[in-house]
Amino acid sequence: MALLGPQLIFTIAMTTFLQKVIVPHHSLALWLLTRGNLYFYSYPSDKELKKAAGIVQHKGKKKRNRLEALKIQLGLEDPFTVPKNINLELTFEPVRLTHMMVVEYLSEFRWLVDFSCMALVVYSVTEVYYAVVDVGTELNLSLIWLIMMSGFVLHTLFHLTALYFKTDDSGERSVCVTFSFFFLVIAMATLVVDEDILEFGLEDAHDEFMNGATAFLKERVPDSDGPMSLLTFKVFLTLIATAIGGILTFPGLRYAKMYIDAQRHYSGQRFVILCLHVSFLFPLFISLMWVKPVARAYFKSPSIGESYDGVSQPLMTDETFDLIRLSLIPVFCILRFCLTTVHLQSHLNMAKERFDNMKTEAGRISSVDLQKMIIRVFCYLCVVALQYTAPLLLLLSTCCLLKTSSGISYGLLDNVQLWSTTNNTLLNPRQSNSTAGEAADAIRHATEQFAITLEALRGVFCAAFFRGIYSFLTWWICSSWFVSSLFGVIYHTYLTR
């Protein structure tokens, strides 16, 4: 069996499709933002502000110099002040592609969403291919797509978090640092919890990794004692969890603000309100599925299932429970994806809220400051969209990596694979009498050497290792995101107006 097989052809085809079709012409990210369901409030012009404020423009007969005439022609007149309680209503219009050309981080949002979409398509088709065809030792290229997807998401989140450290406002930096230390403590407390409570399988992952790594190193370094201890293993996981918790702080706080505003803007639509509440609590429910006394112990209780011959049966097997637990994450991501327009529109409505709050205050405000206050909300749209979608894509990619790398099967599709394997073997007999040249022999030798190395690495990074690592990361991403969102709800509900 080849190391890559038809996957390589499909990967090249999808890469070409992404480069030639999706990026230049049909972008899912642009469709989300510019399909006409989002509306933004445009700022009033100087002429509208002067008319509403009752500022009379005297038309003198003196000739203005060229600089003043150019300012008037370009709309760069000197700023003036208007009363904050000005009698003016903002106008809104749908978001179009021409509007998005001036918005920052549009290219980052577009690339992240489009590439993630292609990665998920490649993963889905590869899973179907693996379910139908016996692949043997064939390398799963869809895992490389998922790892790249996770890398792009983490890079984007780190870049957005770094923006808060470049601003003059020290409060945002303090919030990020405080939450990072908070998640550091939570991560250390989580990793010392017994496996009978939080079933990540980290101890089994470390043991299998040590056994494989020790055997791998002794063949090359006979005096080696192994790569790392269990304490060092958990310290590395703690640092990774702290970094992930830190970069998910502001996305969680931002989601909490949009969640509260959406409830107010869609208060008359009960179904939307129900979906908002379910979407907010869904991560908590997913996190509880890794708490063994709450989830697995309940479904595995012998007293709940049906009784056969006097013996009580559990509701489901361990394999079925693992598959259902992982299936909840795509359902959650689809729900959040369907509510994207609702949350982004609640962010765009902040412009009118700020303008209405300003009208209740006394005093005057500069025309430039008023216009900036309104248009800044729209210019921040792609940053908000990234903070909303990036954690979803990170969670979904980690879930897919957990399912595939840990060897969790689909159950019913195993019989399909066995049937197809038998027919594939019968329909495609090996041609043992074929002759090959020296170039073919060299390629075959290189392939065999690569297969041997890959098999040795599979002994080190085995299914138990990936199961423990990705189980912890999946649970941690979901839990830390929910915790930061919960803090945001408490803050915006009780500590602000």
Secondary structure, DSSP 8 states (H G I E B T S, - for coil): --SSTHHHHHHHHHHHHIIIIITTT--HHHHHHHSS--EEEE---HHHHHHHHT------SS---HHHHHHHHHT-----EEETT-----EEEE--HHHHTTSTTHHHHHHHHHHHHHHHHHHHHHHHHHHHS--TT---THHHHHHHHHHHHHHHHHHHHHHHHHSS-HHHHHHHHHHHHHHHHHHHHHHTS-TTTB---HHHHHHHHHHHHHHHHHHH-TT---S--HHHHHHHHHHHHHHHHHHTHHHHHHHHHHHHHHHHHTTT-HHHHHHHHHHHHHHHHHHHTTBTTTTHHHHT-TTTS-EETTEE--SS-HHHHHHHHHHHHHHHHHHHHHTHHHHHHHHHTHHHHHHHHHHTS-SEEEHHHHHHHHHHHHHTHHHHHHHHHHHHHHHHHHHHHHHHHTT---STHHHHHHHHHHHHHHHS---TT----HHHHHHHHHHHHHHHHHHHHHHHS-HHHHHHHHHHHHHHHHHHHHHHHHHHHHHHHHS--
